[in-house]
Amino acid sequence: MQEELCIIEILKDNNDFVARIKSDLGGNREYKSQYFEDVLEQFVMDLQEEFESL
């Protein structure tokens, strides 16, 4: 059985990359940086911590 854990949106806003994450466990949050790698690293680390207990 599949269960949706989160929704991830990645956008480009002028010179910044923006990631918007929505999940039942962590709620809504946003990460922003000029560098895509920084945004990716930030939200991946947070999601790993959030879903470790599942």
Protein Blocks (a to p, Z undefined) as FASTA:
>chain_A
ZZdfbdcddddehjaccdddddfklopaddddfblklmmmmmmmmmmmmmmmZZ
